[in-house]
Amino acid sequence: MLYELVAVVRPGNVAEVKEIARITGSLILGSNGVVRGLTNWGTFLLTKPVRAHQARHIQGHHFVMRFDCSPQTQEAVKTMLGLDPRMIRFGVVKLGDGTLNGMKDVQGRVEWNRLEKERESMTREP
């Protein structure tokens, strides 16, 4: 199955973000999965203050990972991220309909402002 992970890590140390992404990718690869792409969105204000692991956060470092793996591996990823005190929030969603035709055109990279770029390119064309 193809999944997309959107994760928010406590800001301030990019090495922590890299380590969480590396550990998550290693877990997926170790279970015969495939990481299709990893996109760093950077640090943004959260929509509202969030309390996680006995700390209050107003900013978070966001990244997106797209990967193929079994449902059991996806559950292991969710469990591992839920126990990591550096994580603020995360969400995993299934992409496509589970068939090869439904997943073949999904790109690995996820642009933050893809819709804005499409609108700009539409207005530039004569």
Disulfide bonds with the S-S distance in Angstrom:
none
